[in-house]
Amino acid sequence: MTSRLEPGEQAPAFTLTDDAGQPVSLADFAGRKVIVYFYPAAMTPGCKKQACDFSESLDSLKKDGYEVVGISKDKPAKLAKFRERDHLTIPLLSDEDLAVHTAYGAWGEKKLYGKTVEGVIRSTFVVDEEGKVSHAFYNVKATGHVAKLRRDLGIAD
């Protein structure tokens, strides 16, 4: 069982490959707030809804000082197809070995259709300007998550 992050903890550092094959690090966002969200699989309906919601909200989130990155276990080539197909504007990062998922507590046991399975725990973290976790949300819903996150952060629509 992976441990869960709590507000006030240092966010685990990472460098992952994006959908264009370029490295992206948490350190790239130093001095800025960043929303890091983990989703199970590109090209699936729930993940599409969540990624589209973040993409559609990106400009207003940026106005409020937030960047956004999405992380999945998908290969960069699949992420590129996902971005192109659904016109996504947020960076999509590949964590094929699940090391970052594990560090954030976004991989582990979960209930799926009444059975306990091991897999991606849909999760969202807000990392502050100093690299600390200000909010940690586990087992979030794909639909309506961005609106709920905005309410939780006190960001107007």
C-alpha positions as CSV (number, residue, x, y, z in Angstrom):
1,M,0.0,0.0,0.0
2,T,1.5,3.3,-1.0
3,S,1.3,6.2,1.5
4,R,-0.8,9.2,0.8
5,L,0.5,12.7,0.7
6,E,-0.8,15.3,3.2
7,P,-1.0,19.1,2.9
8,G,2.3,20.7,4.1
9,E,4.5,17.8,2.8
10,Q,7.1,18.4,0.1
11,A,5.8,17.3,-3.2
12,P,7.9,14.4,-4.6
13,A,10.2,15.7,-7.4
14,F,9.8,14.2,-10.9
15,T,11.0,14.5,-14.4
16,L,8.8,12.8,-17.0
17,T,8.5,12.7,-20.7
18,D,5.6,14.7,-22.2
19,D,3.5,13.8,-25.3
20,A,6.1,15.6,-27.5
21,G,9.0,13.6,-26.1
22,Q,10.3,16.4,-24.0
23,P,11.3,16.2,-20.4
24,V,9.1,18.1,-17.9
25,S,10.0,18.4,-14.2
26,L,8.1,19.6,-11.2
27,A,11.1,22.0,-10.7
28,D,10.1,23.7,-14.0
29,F,7.1,25.1,-12.1
30,A,9.2,26.5,-9.1
31,G,7.7,29.7,-7.9
32,R,4.3,28.9,-9.4
33,K,1.3,26.9,-8.2
34,V,0.7,23.7,-10.2
35,I,-2.2,21.3,-10.3
36,V,-0.8,17.8,-10.8
37,Y,-3.5,15.2,-11.6
38,F,-3.3,11.5,-12.2
39,Y,-5.7,9.7,-14.4
40,P,-6.0,6.0,-15.4
41,A,-5.8,5.9,-19.2
42,A,-5.7,8.2,-22.2
43,M,-8.4,7.8,-24.8
44,T,-11.1,6.6,-22.3
45,P,-14.4,8.5,-21.8
46,G,-13.9,9.6,-18.1
47,C,-10.3,10.6,-18.7
48,K,-11.3,12.5,-21.8
49,K,-13.9,14.4,-19.8
50,Q,-11.5,15.3,-17.1
51,A,-8.7,16.4,-19.5
52,C,-11.1,18.4,-21.6
53,D,-12.4,20.1,-18.4
54,F,-8.9,21.1,-17.4
55,S,-8.1,22.2,-20.9
56,E,-11.2,24.4,-21.1
57,S,-10.4,25.9,-17.7
58,L,-6.7,26.4,-18.3
59,D,-6.8,30.1,-19.2
60,S,-8.9,31.0,-16.1
61,L,-6.7,28.8,-13.9
62,K,-3.6,30.5,-15.2
63,K,-5.2,33.9,-14.5
64,D,-5.5,32.7,-10.9
65,G,-1.8,31.6,-10.9
66,Y,-2.2,27.8,-11.5
67,E,-0.5,25.6,-14.1
68,V,-1.8,22.1,-14.8
69,V,-0.2,18.8,-15.7
70,G,-1.8,15.5,-16.3
71,I,0.1,12.2,-15.6
72,S,-0.8,8.7,-16.7
73,K,1.0,5.4,-17.3
74,D,0.5,5.8,-21.1
75,K,3.4,6.0,-23.5
76,P,4.1,9.4,-25.0
77,A,2.9,8.4,-28.4
78,K,-0.6,7.5,-27.0
79,L,-0.6,10.8,-25.1
80,A,0.1,12.7,-28.4
81,K,-2.9,11.0,-30.0
82,F,-5.0,11.8,-27.0
83,R,-4.0,15.5,-27.2
84,E,-4.6,15.7,-30.9
85,R,-7.9,13.8,-31.0
86,D,-9.4,15.8,-28.1
87,H,-7.7,19.2,-28.7
88,L,-6.1,19.2,-25.3
89,T,-4.0,22.2,-24.2
90,I,-2.6,20.9,-20.9
91,P,0.8,19.1,-20.7
92,L,0.4,15.3,-20.6
93,L,3.2,13.3,-18.9
94,S,4.1,9.7,-19.2
95,D,4.9,7.7,-16.0
96,E,5.2,4.2,-17.5
97,D,7.1,2.7,-14.6
98,L,4.5,4.2,-12.1
99,A,7.3,5.6,-9.9
100,V,5.7,9.0,-9.7
101,H,2.2,7.5,-9.2
102,T,3.6,5.5,-6.3
103,A,5.4,8.5,-4.8
104,Y,2.2,10.5,-4.8
105,G,0.0,7.6,-3.5
106,A,-1.9,7.5,-6.8
107,W,-1.2,3.8,-7.4
108,G,-2.5,1.1,-5.2
109,E,-5.5,-0.9,-4.1
110,K,-8.9,0.4,-5.1
111,K,-12.5,-0.9,-5.6
112,L,-13.6,-1.5,-9.1
113,Y,-17.1,-2.8,-9.7
114,G,-17.1,-4.3,-6.2
115,K,-13.7,-6.0,-6.5
116,T,-10.4,-4.9,-5.0
117,V,-7.8,-4.4,-7.7
118,E,-4.5,-2.6,-8.0
119,G,-4.4,0.4,-10.3
120,V,-4.4,4.1,-10.8
121,I,-6.2,6.0,-8.1
122,R,-7.6,9.1,-9.8
123,S,-6.0,11.9,-7.7
124,T,-5.2,15.6,-7.8
125,F,-2.6,17.6,-6.0
126,V,-2.1,21.3,-5.7
127,V,1.6,22.2,-5.2
128,D,2.4,25.7,-4.0
129,E,5.1,28.0,-5.0
130,E,7.6,26.4,-2.6
131,G,6.9,22.9,-3.9
132,K,4.8,21.8,-0.9
133,V,1.4,20.0,-1.3
134,S,-1.3,22.5,-0.4
135,H,-4.2,20.1,-1.3
136,A,-4.3,16.4,-1.9
137,F,-7.5,14.8,-3.3
138,Y,-7.8,11.0,-3.7
139,N,-10.5,9.0,-5.5
140,V,-11.8,12.0,-7.3
141,K,-14.6,11.8,-9.9
142,A,-13.7,12.5,-13.5
143,T,-16.9,14.4,-14.2
144,G,-17.3,17.6,-12.3
145,H,-13.9,17.4,-10.7
146,V,-12.5,20.7,-12.1
147,A,-15.6,22.6,-10.9
148,K,-15.3,21.1,-7.5
149,L,-11.5,21.8,-7.4
150,R,-12.2,25.4,-8.3
151,R,-14.7,25.7,-5.4
152,D,-12.3,24.0,-3.0
153,L,-9.5,26.4,-4.0
154,G,-11.8,29.5,-3.9
155,I,-11.4,30.2,-7.6
156,A,-14.3,31.9,-9.3
157,D,-15.6,30.3,-12.6
